[in-house]
Amino acid sequence: MSFLLHESPASRGIHATGVKRMGGHGHDEPYYLHAKHMYNLHRMKYQKPKVYLSVLGAVGIGIGVPVYAVIFQQKKTASA
Protein backbone atom coordinates (compact mmCIF):
# COMPACT_ATOMS: atom_id res chain seq x y z
CA MET A 1 0.00 0.00 0.00
CA SER A 2 3.00 2.30 -0.09
CA PHE A 3 2.18 3.23 -3.69
CA LEU A 4 -0.92 5.07 -2.46
CA LEU A 5 1.20 7.42 -0.36
CA HIS A 6 3.26 8.68 -3.30
CA GLU A 7 1.85 11.54 -5.30
CA SER A 8 2.08 11.21 -9.03
CA PRO A 9 3.97 13.97 -10.83
CA ALA A 10 1.34 14.21 -13.58
CA SER A 11 -2.02 15.84 -13.10
CA ARG A 12 -4.97 13.85 -14.42
CA GLY A 13 -7.50 16.66 -14.16
CA ILE A 14 -8.86 18.67 -17.05
CA HIS A 15 -6.74 21.73 -17.58
CA ALA A 16 -6.14 24.34 -20.24
CA THR A 17 -2.77 25.39 -21.53
CA GLY A 18 -1.93 28.92 -20.51
CA VAL A 19 -1.65 31.69 -23.04
CA LYS A 20 2.00 32.31 -22.18
CA ARG A 21 3.00 28.73 -23.01
CA MET A 22 1.14 28.81 -26.31
CA GLY A 23 2.87 31.98 -27.39
CA GLY A 24 -0.21 34.14 -27.06
CA HIS A 25 -2.55 35.30 -29.75
CA GLY A 26 -1.29 37.70 -32.35
CA HIS A 27 2.37 37.27 -31.45
CA ASP A 28 3.30 34.79 -34.17
CA GLU A 29 4.62 37.60 -36.33
CA PRO A 30 6.95 35.70 -38.69
CA TYR A 31 4.37 33.01 -39.46
CA TYR A 32 1.27 35.15 -39.99
CA LEU A 33 2.75 38.22 -41.60
CA HIS A 34 0.59 37.69 -44.70
CA ALA A 35 -2.64 38.02 -42.71
CA LYS A 36 -2.70 41.81 -43.11
CA HIS A 37 -3.36 41.42 -46.83
CA MET A 38 -5.34 38.20 -46.78
CA TYR A 39 -8.79 39.72 -47.26
CA ASN A 40 -8.16 42.37 -49.92
CA LEU A 41 -11.28 41.43 -51.85
CA HIS A 42 -11.20 44.55 -54.00
CA ARG A 43 -7.86 43.41 -55.48
CA MET A 44 -8.94 39.81 -56.13
CA LYS A 45 -8.72 38.67 -59.75
CA TYR A 46 -12.02 37.53 -61.29
CA GLN A 47 -13.93 38.71 -58.22
CA LYS A 48 -17.45 38.63 -59.67
CA PRO A 49 -17.32 35.06 -61.05
CA LYS A 50 -15.64 33.72 -57.89
CA VAL A 51 -18.15 35.35 -55.55
CA TYR A 52 -21.07 34.36 -57.79
CA LEU A 53 -19.95 30.72 -57.96
CA SER A 54 -19.23 30.49 -54.24
CA VAL A 55 -22.62 31.98 -53.30
CA LEU A 56 -24.35 29.76 -55.84
CA GLY A 57 -22.53 26.72 -54.44
CA ALA A 58 -23.39 27.58 -50.85
CA VAL A 59 -27.06 28.16 -51.70
CA GLY A 60 -27.13 24.97 -53.77
CA ILE A 61 -25.71 22.93 -50.91
CA GLY A 62 -28.02 24.65 -48.42
CA ILE A 63 -31.07 23.70 -50.49
CA GLY A 64 -29.87 20.41 -51.96
CA VAL A 65 -28.83 18.62 -48.78
CA PRO A 66 -32.16 19.05 -46.92
CA VAL A 67 -34.15 18.13 -50.06
CA TYR A 68 -32.04 15.00 -50.52
CA ALA A 69 -32.43 14.15 -46.82
CA VAL A 70 -36.23 14.46 -46.99
CA ILE A 71 -36.46 12.35 -50.16
CA PHE A 72 -34.13 9.72 -48.68
CA GLN A 73 -36.11 9.58 -45.44
CA GLN A 74 -39.42 9.28 -47.27
CA LYS A 75 -38.09 6.44 -49.44
CA LYS A 76 -36.76 4.68 -46.37
CA THR A 77 -40.07 5.04 -44.53
CA ALA A 78 -42.14 3.95 -47.54
CA SER A 79 -40.18 0.72 -48.02
CA ALA A 80 -40.56 -0.38 -44.40
PyMOL Python script that loads the backbone (N, CA, C, O; Angstrom):
from pymol import cmd

cmd.read_pdbstr("""\
ATOM      1  N   MET A   1       0.807  -1.190   0.000  1.00  0.00           N
ATOM      2  CA  MET A   1       0.000   0.000   0.000  1.00  0.00           C
ATOM      3  C   MET A   1       0.854   1.260   0.000  1.00  0.00           C
ATOM      4  O   MET A   1       0.320   2.365   0.099  1.00  0.00           O
ATOM      5  N   SER A   2       2.146   1.117  -0.107  1.00  0.00           N
ATOM      6  CA  SER A   2       3.001   2.300  -0.091  1.00  0.00           C
ATOM      7  C   SER A   2       2.850   3.115  -1.372  1.00  0.00           C
ATOM      8  O   SER A   2       3.183   4.300  -1.396  1.00  0.00           O
ATOM      9  N   PHE A   3       2.347   2.484  -2.447  1.00  0.00           N
ATOM     10  CA  PHE A   3       2.176   3.227  -3.695  1.00  0.00           C
ATOM     11  C   PHE A   3       1.061   4.262  -3.582  1.00  0.00           C
ATOM     12  O   PHE A   3       1.033   5.216  -4.360  1.00  0.00           O
ATOM     13  N   LEU A   4       0.149   4.095  -2.638  1.00  0.00           N
ATOM     14  CA  LEU A   4      -0.917   5.067  -2.456  1.00  0.00           C
ATOM     15  C   LEU A   4      -0.427   6.341  -1.767  1.00  0.00           C
ATOM     16  O   LEU A   4      -1.069   7.385  -1.873  1.00  0.00           O
ATOM     17  N   LEU A   5       0.689   6.265  -1.073  1.00  0.00           N
ATOM     18  CA  LEU A   5       1.203   7.423  -0.359  1.00  0.00           C
ATOM     19  C   LEU A   5       1.993   8.362  -1.266  1.00  0.00           C
ATOM     20  O   LEU A   5       2.168   9.537  -0.943  1.00  0.00           O
ATOM     21  N   HIS A   6       2.466   7.853  -2.389  1.00  0.00           N
ATOM     22  CA  HIS A   6       3.255   8.680  -3.300  1.00  0.00           C
ATOM     23  C   HIS A   6       2.324   9.468  -4.216  1.00  0.00           C
ATOM     24  O   HIS A   6       1.354   8.932  -4.753  1.00  0.00           O
ATOM     25  N   GLU A   7       2.633  10.725  -4.377  1.00  0.00           N
ATOM     26  CA  GLU A   7       1.848  11.539  -5.302  1.00  0.00           C
ATOM     27  C   GLU A   7       2.439  11.404  -6.695  1.00  0.00           C
ATOM     28  O   GLU A   7       3.657  11.382  -6.868  1.00  0.00           O
ATOM     29  N   SER A   8       1.579  11.315  -7.662  1.00  0.00           N
ATOM     30  CA  SER A   8       2.076  11.208  -9.032  1.00  0.00           C
ATOM     31  C   SER A   8       2.489  12.592  -9.527  1.00  0.00           C
ATOM     32  O   SER A   8       1.858  13.586  -9.171  1.00  0.00           O
ATOM     33  N   PRO A   9       3.526  12.667 -10.332  1.00  0.00           N
ATOM     34  CA  PRO A   9       3.973  13.970 -10.832  1.00  0.00           C
ATOM     35  C   PRO A   9       3.039  14.559 -11.887  1.00  0.00           C
ATOM     36  O   PRO A   9       3.053  15.769 -12.114  1.00  0.00           O
ATOM     37  N   ALA A  10       2.233  13.726 -12.530  1.00  0.00           N
ATOM     38  CA  ALA A  10       1.336  14.214 -13.582  1.00  0.00           C
ATOM     39  C   ALA A  10      -0.039  14.501 -12.996  1.00  0.00           C
ATOM     40  O   ALA A  10      -0.496  13.815 -12.081  1.00  0.00           O
ATOM     41  N   SER A  11      -0.673  15.500 -13.525  1.00  0.00           N
ATOM     42  CA  SER A  11      -2.025  15.839 -13.105  1.00  0.00           C
ATOM     43  C   SER A  11      -3.006  15.202 -14.077  1.00  0.00           C
ATOM     44  O   SER A  11      -2.851  15.330 -15.292  1.00  0.00           O
ATOM     45  N   ARG A  12      -4.006  14.523 -13.555  1.00  0.00           N
ATOM     46  CA  ARG A  12      -4.970  13.850 -14.419  1.00  0.00           C
ATOM     47  C   ARG A  12      -6.228  14.679 -14.627  1.00  0.00           C
ATOM     48  O   ARG A  12      -7.126  14.251 -15.351  1.00  0.00           O
ATOM     49  N   GLY A  13      -6.316  15.822 -14.028  1.00  0.00           N
ATOM     50  CA  GLY A  13      -7.501  16.656 -14.159  1.00  0.00           C
ATOM     51  C   GLY A  13      -7.540  17.367 -15.503  1.00  0.00           C
ATOM     52  O   GLY A  13      -6.545  17.428 -16.225  1.00  0.00           O
ATOM     53  N   ILE A  14      -8.703  17.898 -15.817  1.00  0.00           N
ATOM     54  CA  ILE A  14      -8.855  18.670 -17.047  1.00  0.00           C
ATOM     55  C   ILE A  14      -8.240  20.039 -16.811  1.00  0.00           C
ATOM     56  O   ILE A  14      -8.544  20.713 -15.827  1.00  0.00           O
ATOM     57  N   HIS A  15      -7.381  20.433 -17.718  1.00  0.00           N
ATOM     58  CA  HIS A  15      -6.740  21.729 -17.583  1.00  0.00           C
ATOM     59  C   HIS A  15      -6.522  22.333 -18.960  1.00  0.00           C
ATOM     60  O   HIS A  15      -6.476  21.626 -19.967  1.00  0.00           O
ATOM     61  N   ALA A  16      -6.391  23.629 -18.983  1.00  0.00           N
ATOM     62  CA  ALA A  16      -6.137  24.343 -20.236  1.00  0.00           C
ATOM     63  C   ALA A  16      -4.699  24.838 -20.235  1.00  0.00           C
ATOM     64  O   ALA A  16      -4.143  25.178 -19.191  1.00  0.00           O
ATOM     65  N   THR A  17      -4.114  24.870 -21.410  1.00  0.00           N
ATOM     66  CA  THR A  17      -2.766  25.389 -21.529  1.00  0.00           C
ATOM     67  C   THR A  17      -2.825  26.906 -21.427  1.00  0.00           C
ATOM     68  O   THR A  17      -3.690  27.538 -22.033  1.00  0.00           O
ATOM     69  N   GLY A  18      -1.935  27.474 -20.684  1.00  0.00           N
ATOM     70  CA  GLY A  18      -1.926  28.916 -20.508  1.00  0.00           C
ATOM     71  C   GLY A  18      -1.543  29.640 -21.783  1.00  0.00           C
ATOM     72  O   GLY A  18      -0.917  29.070 -22.676  1.00  0.00           O
ATOM     73  N   VAL A  19      -1.927  30.894 -21.853  1.00  0.00           N
ATOM     74  CA  VAL A  19      -1.645  31.693 -23.042  1.00  0.00           C
ATOM     75  C   VAL A  19      -0.150  31.900 -23.203  1.00  0.00           C
ATOM     76  O   VAL A  19       0.355  31.917 -24.326  1.00  0.00           O
ATOM     77  N   LYS A  20       0.568  32.059 -22.093  1.00  0.00           N
ATOM     78  CA  LYS A  20       2.002  32.306 -22.175  1.00  0.00           C
ATOM     79  C   LYS A  20       2.734  31.116 -22.778  1.00  0.00           C
ATOM     80  O   LYS A  20       3.686  31.304 -23.535  1.00  0.00           O
ATOM     81  N   ARG A  21       2.314  29.902 -22.462  1.00  0.00           N
ATOM     82  CA  ARG A  21       2.996  28.731 -23.007  1.00  0.00           C
ATOM     83  C   ARG A  21       2.683  28.529 -24.485  1.00  0.00           C
ATOM     84  O   ARG A  21       3.496  27.976 -25.225  1.00  0.00           O
ATOM     85  N   MET A  22       1.509  28.975 -24.911  1.00  0.00           N
ATOM     86  CA  MET A  22       1.140  28.813 -26.310  1.00  0.00           C
ATOM     87  C   MET A  22       1.749  29.903 -27.185  1.00  0.00           C
ATOM     88  O   MET A  22       1.687  29.809 -28.411  1.00  0.00           O
ATOM     89  N   GLY A  23       2.318  30.905 -26.598  1.00  0.00           N
ATOM     90  CA  GLY A  23       2.875  31.984 -27.385  1.00  0.00           C
ATOM     91  C   GLY A  23       1.928  33.158 -27.511  1.00  0.00           C
ATOM     92  O   GLY A  23       2.294  34.178 -28.095  1.00  0.00           O
ATOM     93  N   GLY A  24       0.748  33.048 -26.991  1.00  0.00           N
ATOM     94  CA  GLY A  24      -0.206  34.141 -27.057  1.00  0.00           C
ATOM     95  C   GLY A  24      -0.880  34.224 -28.404  1.00  0.00           C
ATOM     96  O   GLY A  24      -0.536  33.496 -29.335  1.00  0.00           O
ATOM     97  N   HIS A  25      -1.829  35.105 -28.497  1.00  0.00           N
ATOM     98  CA  HIS A  25      -2.547  35.300 -29.749  1.00  0.00           C
ATOM     99  C   HIS A  25      -2.072  36.592 -30.380  1.00  0.00           C
ATOM    100  O   HIS A  25      -2.010  37.632 -29.724  1.00  0.00           O
ATOM    101  N   GLY A  26      -1.740  36.520 -31.639  1.00  0.00           N
ATOM    102  CA  GLY A  26      -1.294  37.701 -32.346  1.00  0.00           C
ATOM    103  C   GLY A  26       0.187  37.971 -32.221  1.00  0.00           C
ATOM    104  O   GLY A  26       0.661  39.010 -32.680  1.00  0.00           O
ATOM    105  N   HIS A  27       0.936  37.060 -31.609  1.00  0.00           N
ATOM    106  CA  HIS A  27       2.370  37.272 -31.451  1.00  0.00           C
ATOM    107  C   HIS A  27       3.191  36.347 -32.336  1.00  0.00           C
ATOM    108  O   HIS A  27       4.408  36.259 -32.169  1.00  0.00           O
ATOM    109  N   ASP A  28       2.564  35.667 -33.257  1.00  0.00           N
ATOM    110  CA  ASP A  28       3.297  34.792 -34.169  1.00  0.00           C
ATOM    111  C   ASP A  28       3.647  35.570 -35.431  1.00  0.00           C
ATOM    112  O   ASP A  28       3.268  35.187 -36.537  1.00  0.00           O
ATOM    113  N   GLU A  29       4.361  36.644 -35.253  1.00  0.00           N
ATOM    114  CA  GLU A  29       4.619  37.597 -36.329  1.00  0.00           C
ATOM    115  C   GLU A  29       5.270  36.979 -37.569  1.00  0.00           C
ATOM    116  O   GLU A  29       4.791  37.233 -38.674  1.00  0.00           O
ATOM    117  N   PRO A  30       6.327  36.190 -37.445  1.00  0.00           N
ATOM    118  CA  PRO A  30       6.946  35.701 -38.693  1.00  0.00           C
ATOM    119  C   PRO A  30       6.074  34.719 -39.462  1.00  0.00           C
ATOM    120  O   PRO A  30       6.226  34.589 -40.677  1.00  0.00           O
ATOM    121  N   TYR A  31       5.167  34.026 -38.787  1.00  0.00           N
ATOM    122  CA  TYR A  31       4.374  33.006 -39.456  1.00  0.00           C
ATOM    123  C   TYR A  31       3.113  33.574 -40.084  1.00  0.00           C
ATOM    124  O   TYR A  31       2.654  33.053 -41.101  1.00  0.00           O
ATOM    125  N   TYR A  32       2.542  34.619 -39.516  1.00  0.00           N
ATOM    126  CA  TYR A  32       1.274  35.151 -39.990  1.00  0.00           C
ATOM    127  C   TYR A  32       1.410  36.583 -40.485  1.00  0.00           C
ATOM    128  O   TYR A  32       0.504  37.397 -40.309  1.00  0.00           O
ATOM    129  N   LEU A  33       2.520  36.883 -41.091  1.00  0.00           N
ATOM    130  CA  LEU A  33       2.748  38.224 -41.599  1.00  0.00           C
ATOM    131  C   LEU A  33       1.844  38.533 -42.785  1.00  0.00           C
ATOM    132  O   LEU A  33       1.523  39.696 -43.032  1.00  0.00           O
ATOM    133  N   HIS A  34       1.431  37.500 -43.522  1.00  0.00           N
ATOM    134  CA  HIS A  34       0.587  37.689 -44.699  1.00  0.00           C
ATOM    135  C   HIS A  34      -0.859  38.019 -44.333  1.00  0.00           C
ATOM    136  O   HIS A  34      -1.629  38.417 -45.207  1.00  0.00           O
ATOM    137  N   ALA A  35      -1.242  37.868 -43.093  1.00  0.00           N
ATOM    138  CA  ALA A  35      -2.644  38.023 -42.715  1.00  0.00           C
ATOM    139  C   ALA A  35      -3.153  39.452 -42.889  1.00  0.00           C
ATOM    140  O   ALA A  35      -4.362  39.662 -42.992  1.00  0.00           O
ATOM    141  N   LYS A  36      -2.258  40.433 -42.925  1.00  0.00           N
ATOM    142  CA  LYS A  36      -2.701  41.814 -43.111  1.00  0.00           C
ATOM    143  C   LYS A  36      -3.349  41.996 -44.478  1.00  0.00           C
ATOM    144  O   LYS A  36      -4.268  42.800 -44.630  1.00  0.00           O
ATOM    145  N   HIS A  37      -2.878  41.260 -45.456  1.00  0.00           N
ATOM    146  CA  HIS A  37      -3.355  41.423 -46.826  1.00  0.00           C
ATOM    147  C   HIS A  37      -4.174  40.228 -47.300  1.00  0.00           C
ATOM    148  O   HIS A  37      -4.367  40.046 -48.502  1.00  0.00           O
ATOM    149  N   MET A  38      -4.650  39.421 -46.376  1.00  0.00           N
ATOM    150  CA  MET A  38      -5.338  38.197 -46.778  1.00  0.00           C
ATOM    151  C   MET A  38      -6.722  38.479 -47.351  1.00  0.00           C
ATOM    152  O   MET A  38      -7.167  37.760 -48.245  1.00  0.00           O
ATOM    153  N   TYR A  39      -7.404  39.490 -46.868  1.00  0.00           N
ATOM    154  CA  TYR A  39      -8.786  39.721 -47.261  1.00  0.00           C
ATOM    155  C   TYR A  39      -8.953  40.981 -48.105  1.00  0.00           C
ATOM    156  O   TYR A  39      -9.933  41.708 -47.940  1.00  0.00           O
ATOM    157  N   ASN A  40      -8.022  41.245 -48.993  1.00  0.00           N
ATOM    158  CA  ASN A  40      -8.158  42.366 -49.915  1.00  0.00           C
ATOM    159  C   ASN A  40      -9.045  41.929 -51.071  1.00  0.00           C
ATOM    160  O   ASN A  40      -8.554  41.597 -52.150  1.00  0.00           O
ATOM    161  N   LEU A  41     -10.353  41.931 -50.841  1.00  0.00           N
ATOM    162  CA  LEU A  41     -11.280  41.430 -51.849  1.00  0.00           C
ATOM    163  C   LEU A  41     -11.370  42.348 -53.055  1.00  0.00           C
ATOM    164  O   LEU A  41     -11.675  41.887 -54.155  1.00  0.00           O
ATOM    165  N   HIS A  42     -11.113  43.632 -52.873  1.00  0.00           N
ATOM    166  CA  HIS A  42     -11.198  44.550 -54.002  1.00  0.00           C
ATOM    167  C   HIS A  42     -10.052  44.348 -54.990  1.00  0.00           C
ATOM    168  O   HIS A  42     -10.140  44.808 -56.128  1.00  0.00           O
ATOM    169  N   ARG A  43      -8.984  43.673 -54.583  1.00  0.00           N
ATOM    170  CA  ARG A  43      -7.864  43.411 -55.483  1.00  0.00           C
ATOM    171  C   ARG A  43      -7.865  41.979 -56.012  1.00  0.00           C
ATOM    172  O   ARG A  43      -6.932  41.583 -56.710  1.00  0.00           O
ATOM    173  N   MET A  44      -8.887  41.203 -55.695  1.00  0.00           N
ATOM    174  CA  MET A  44      -8.940  39.810 -56.127  1.00  0.00           C
ATOM    175  C   MET A  44      -9.212  39.735 -57.627  1.00  0.00           C
ATOM    176  O   MET A  44     -10.059  40.462 -58.145  1.00  0.00           O
ATOM    177  N   LYS A  45      -8.496  38.859 -58.318  1.00  0.00           N
ATOM    178  CA  LYS A  45      -8.725  38.669 -59.750  1.00  0.00           C
ATOM    179  C   LYS A  45     -10.000  37.864 -59.939  1.00  0.00           C
ATOM    180  O   LYS A  45     -10.284  36.944 -59.172  1.00  0.00           O
ATOM    181  N   TYR A  46     -10.756  38.210 -60.951  1.00  0.00           N
ATOM    182  CA  TYR A  46     -12.015  37.529 -61.286  1.00  0.00           C
ATOM    183  C   TYR A  46     -12.949  37.490 -60.078  1.00  0.00           C
ATOM    184  O   TYR A  46     -13.474  36.436 -59.719  1.00  0.00           O
ATOM    185  N   GLN A  47     -13.147  38.645 -59.461  1.00  0.00           N
ATOM    186  CA  GLN A  47     -13.925  38.713 -58.222  1.00  0.00           C
ATOM    187  C   GLN A  47     -15.384  38.341 -58.438  1.00  0.00           C
ATOM    188  O   GLN A  47     -15.936  37.554 -57.669  1.00  0.00           O
ATOM    189  N   LYS A  48     -16.022  38.891 -59.470  1.00  0.00           N
ATOM    190  CA  LYS A  48     -17.451  38.631 -59.671  1.00  0.00           C
ATOM    191  C   LYS A  48     -17.738  37.161 -59.942  1.00  0.00           C
ATOM    192  O   LYS A  48     -18.644  36.613 -59.314  1.00  0.00           O
ATOM    193  N   PRO A  49     -17.015  36.484 -60.845  1.00  0.00           N
ATOM    194  CA  PRO A  49     -17.318  35.057 -61.046  1.00  0.00           C
ATOM    195  C   PRO A  49     -17.037  34.202 -59.813  1.00  0.00           C
ATOM    196  O   PRO A  49     -17.784  33.265 -59.530  1.00  0.00           O
ATOM    197  N   LYS A  50     -15.965  34.513 -59.076  1.00  0.00           N
ATOM    198  CA  LYS A  50     -15.642  33.717 -57.888  1.00  0.00           C
ATOM    199  C   LYS A  50     -16.711  33.875 -56.810  1.00  0.00           C
ATOM    200  O   LYS A  50     -17.146  32.892 -56.210  1.00  0.00           O
ATOM    201  N   VAL A  51     -17.129  35.109 -56.568  1.00  0.00           N
ATOM    202  CA  VAL A  51     -18.154  35.350 -55.550  1.00  0.00           C
ATOM    203  C   VAL A  51     -19.480  34.743 -55.992  1.00  0.00           C
ATOM    204  O   VAL A  51     -20.184  34.130 -55.190  1.00  0.00           O
ATOM    205  N   TYR A  52     -19.820  34.911 -57.264  1.00  0.00           N
ATOM    206  CA  TYR A  52     -21.066  34.356 -57.790  1.00  0.00           C
ATOM    207  C   TYR A  52     -21.083  32.834 -57.647  1.00  0.00           C
ATOM    208  O   TYR A  52     -22.068  32.261 -57.182  1.00  0.00           O
ATOM    209  N   LEU A  53     -19.987  32.184 -58.048  1.00  0.00           N
ATOM    210  CA  LEU A  53     -19.950  30.721 -57.962  1.00  0.00           C
ATOM    211  C   LEU A  53     -19.936  30.231 -56.514  1.00  0.00           C
ATOM    212  O   LEU A  53     -20.552  29.210 -56.205  1.00  0.00           O
ATOM    213  N   SER A  54     -19.249  30.939 -55.630  1.00  0.00           N
ATOM    214  CA  SER A  54     -19.226  30.489 -54.237  1.00  0.00           C
ATOM    215  C   SER A  54     -20.587  30.672 -53.563  1.00  0.00           C
ATOM    216  O   SER A  54     -21.010  29.820 -52.782  1.00  0.00           O
ATOM    217  N   VAL A  55     -21.276  31.781 -53.861  1.00  0.00           N
ATOM    218  CA  VAL A  55     -22.618  31.982 -53.298  1.00  0.00           C
ATOM    219  C   VAL A  55     -23.590  30.968 -53.885  1.00  0.00           C
ATOM    220  O   VAL A  55     -24.411  30.398 -53.167  1.00  0.00           O
ATOM    221  N   LEU A  56     -23.493  30.745 -55.195  1.00  0.00           N
ATOM    222  CA  LEU A  56     -24.355  29.759 -55.840  1.00  0.00           C
ATOM    223  C   LEU A  56     -24.107  28.358 -55.272  1.00  0.00           C
ATOM    224  O   LEU A  56     -25.052  27.600 -55.054  1.00  0.00           O
ATOM    225  N   GLY A  57     -22.846  28.015 -55.035  1.00  0.00           N
ATOM    226  CA  GLY A  57     -22.529  26.719 -54.442  1.00  0.00           C
ATOM    227  C   GLY A  57     -23.059  26.578 -53.033  1.00  0.00           C
ATOM    228  O   GLY A  57     -23.599  25.533 -52.670  1.00  0.00           O
ATOM    229  N   ALA A  58     -22.906  27.633 -52.228  1.00  0.00           N
ATOM    230  CA  ALA A  58     -23.393  27.582 -50.847  1.00  0.00           C
ATOM    231  C   ALA A  58     -24.912  27.470 -50.800  1.00  0.00           C
ATOM    232  O   ALA A  58     -25.457  26.709 -50.001  1.00  0.00           O
ATOM    233  N   VAL A  59     -25.597  28.231 -51.659  1.00  0.00           N
ATOM    234  CA  VAL A  59     -27.063  28.156 -51.702  1.00  0.00           C
ATOM    235  C   VAL A  59     -27.501  26.793 -52.220  1.00  0.00           C
ATOM    236  O   VAL A  59     -28.461  26.209 -51.716  1.00  0.00           O
ATOM    237  N   GLY A  60     -26.795  26.288 -53.228  1.00  0.00           N
ATOM    238  CA  GLY A  60     -27.128  24.970 -53.769  1.00  0.00           C
ATOM    239  C   GLY A  60     -26.984  23.866 -52.738  1.00  0.00           C
ATOM    240  O   GLY A  60     -27.832  22.979 -52.641  1.00  0.00           O
ATOM    241  N   ILE A  61     -25.908  23.923 -51.970  1.00  0.00           N
ATOM    242  CA  ILE A  61     -25.713  22.928 -50.908  1.00  0.00           C
ATOM    243  C   ILE A  61     -26.758  23.115 -49.811  1.00  0.00           C
ATOM    244  O   ILE A  61     -27.293  22.140 -49.285  1.00  0.00           O
ATOM    245  N   GLY A  62     -27.046  24.371 -49.469  1.00  0.00           N
ATOM    246  CA  GLY A  62     -28.023  24.653 -48.419  1.00  0.00           C
ATOM    247  C   GLY A  62     -29.426  24.211 -48.768  1.00  0.00           C
ATOM    248  O   GLY A  62     -30.218  23.903 -47.877  1.00  0.00           O
ATOM    249  N   ILE A  63     -29.747  24.175 -50.055  1.00  0.00           N
ATOM    250  CA  ILE A  63     -31.065  23.704 -50.490  1.00  0.00           C
ATOM    251  C   ILE A  63     -31.020  22.219 -50.820  1.00  0.00           C
ATOM    252  O   ILE A  63     -31.943  21.477 -50.486  1.00  0.00           O
ATOM    253  N   GLY A  64     -29.953  21.785 -51.473  1.00  0.00           N
ATOM    254  CA  GLY A  64     -29.868  20.407 -51.960  1.00  0.00           C
ATOM    255  C   GLY A  64     -29.778  19.357 -50.867  1.00  0.00           C
ATOM    256  O   GLY A  64     -30.411  18.305 -50.965  1.00  0.00           O
ATOM    257  N   VAL A  65     -29.012  19.622 -49.842  1.00  0.00           N
ATOM    258  CA  VAL A  65     -28.830  18.623 -48.780  1.00  0.00           C
ATOM    259  C   VAL A  65     -30.133  18.352 -48.024  1.00  0.00           C
ATOM    260  O   VAL A  65     -30.465  17.183 -47.829  1.00  0.00           O
ATOM    261  N   PRO A  66     -30.883  19.359 -47.591  1.00  0.00           N
ATOM    262  CA  PRO A  66     -32.157  19.047 -46.924  1.00  0.00           C
ATOM    263  C   PRO A  66     -33.172  18.365 -47.840  1.00  0.00           C
ATOM    264  O   PRO A  66     -33.903  17.477 -47.400  1.00  0.00           O
ATOM    265  N   VAL A  67     -33.222  18.774 -49.117  1.00  0.00           N
ATOM    266  CA  VAL A  67     -34.152  18.133 -50.056  1.00  0.00           C
ATOM    267  C   VAL A  67     -33.781  16.669 -50.229  1.00  0.00           C
ATOM    268  O   VAL A  67     -34.653  15.800 -50.218  1.00  0.00           O
ATOM    269  N   TYR A  68     -32.489  16.390 -50.390  1.00  0.00           N
ATOM    270  CA  TYR A  68     -32.041  15.003 -50.517  1.00  0.00           C
ATOM    271  C   TYR A  68     -32.355  14.214 -49.243  1.00  0.00           C
ATOM    272  O   TYR A  68     -32.767  13.056 -49.314  1.00  0.00           O
ATOM    273  N   ALA A  69     -32.162  14.839 -48.083  1.00  0.00           N
ATOM    274  CA  ALA A  69     -32.432  14.145 -46.823  1.00  0.00           C
ATOM    275  C   ALA A  69     -33.911  13.804 -46.677  1.00  0.00           C
ATOM    276  O   ALA A  69     -34.253  12.722 -46.200  1.00  0.00           O
ATOM    277  N   VAL A  70     -34.788  14.716 -47.080  1.00  0.00           N
ATOM    278  CA  VAL A  70     -36.228  14.459 -46.991  1.00  0.00           C
ATOM    279  C   VAL A  70     -36.627  13.346 -47.945  1.00  0.00           C
ATOM    280  O   VAL A  70     -37.379  12.446 -47.569  1.00  0.00           O
ATOM    281  N   ILE A  71     -36.131  13.396 -49.183  1.00  0.00           N
ATOM    282  CA  ILE A  71     -36.455  12.350 -50.162  1.00  0.00           C
ATOM    283  C   ILE A  71     -35.934  11.001 -49.694  1.00  0.00           C
ATOM    284  O   ILE A  71     -36.633   9.993 -49.805  1.00  0.00           O
ATOM    285  N   PHE A  72     -34.712  10.973 -49.172  1.00  0.00           N
ATOM    286  CA  PHE A  72     -34.130   9.723 -48.683  1.00  0.00           C
ATOM    287  C   PHE A  72     -34.945   9.165 -47.521  1.00  0.00           C
ATOM    288  O   PHE A  72     -35.211   7.965 -47.465  1.00  0.00           O
ATOM    289  N   GLN A  73     -35.339  10.033 -46.598  1.00  0.00           N
ATOM    290  CA  GLN A  73     -36.113   9.583 -45.439  1.00  0.00           C
ATOM    291  C   GLN A  73     -37.484   9.070 -45.856  1.00  0.00           C
ATOM    292  O   GLN A  73     -37.970   8.084 -45.301  1.00  0.00           O
ATOM    293  N   GLN A  74     -38.109   9.724 -46.823  1.00  0.00           N
ATOM    294  CA  GLN A  74     -39.422   9.276 -47.272  1.00  0.00           C
ATOM    295  C   GLN A  74     -39.332   7.942 -47.998  1.00  0.00           C
ATOM    296  O   GLN A  74     -40.215   7.096 -47.849  1.00  0.00           O
ATOM    297  N   LYS A  75     -38.277   7.743 -48.781  1.00  0.00           N
ATOM    298  CA  LYS A  75     -38.093   6.443 -49.440  1.00  0.00           C
ATOM    299  C   LYS A  75     -37.849   5.353 -48.412  1.00  0.00           C
ATOM    300  O   LYS A  75     -38.365   4.243 -48.543  1.00  0.00           O
ATOM    301  N   LYS A  76     -37.069   5.663 -47.396  1.00  0.00           N
ATOM    302  CA  LYS A  76     -36.758   4.682 -46.368  1.00  0.00           C
ATOM    303  C   LYS A  76     -38.013   4.314 -45.575  1.00  0.00           C
ATOM    304  O   LYS A  76     -38.212   3.148 -45.234  1.00  0.00           O
ATOM    305  N   THR A  77     -38.845   5.290 -45.287  1.00  0.00           N
ATOM    306  CA  THR A  77     -40.070   5.042 -44.528  1.00  0.00           C
ATOM    307  C   THR A  77     -41.095   4.292 -45.374  1.00  0.00           C
ATOM    308  O   THR A  77     -41.822   3.446 -44.852  1.00  0.00           O
ATOM    309  N   ALA A  78     -41.163   4.587 -46.667  1.00  0.00           N
ATOM    310  CA  ALA A  78     -42.144   3.947 -47.544  1.00  0.00           C
ATOM    311  C   ALA A  78     -41.827   2.475 -47.765  1.00  0.00           C
ATOM    312  O   ALA A  78     -42.738   1.666 -47.944  1.00  0.00           O
ATOM    313  N   SER A  79     -40.538   2.116 -47.754  1.00  0.00           N
ATOM    314  CA  SER A  79     -40.177   0.722 -48.021  1.00  0.00           C
ATOM    315  C   SER A  79     -40.331  -0.155 -46.789  1.00  0.00           C
ATOM    316  O   SER A  79     -40.327  -1.380 -46.911  1.00  0.00           O
ATOM    317  N   ALA A  80     -40.462   0.420 -45.634  1.00  0.00           N
ATOM    318  CA  ALA A  80     -40.560  -0.376 -44.402  1.00  0.00           C
ATOM    319  C   ALA A  80     -41.955  -0.895 -44.168  1.00  0.00           C
ATOM    320  O   ALA A  80     -42.200  -1.581 -43.176  1.00  0.00           O
TER     321      ALA A  80
END
""", "prot")
cmd.dss("prot")
cmd.show_as("cartoon", "prot")
cmd.util.cbc("prot")
cmd.orient("prot")
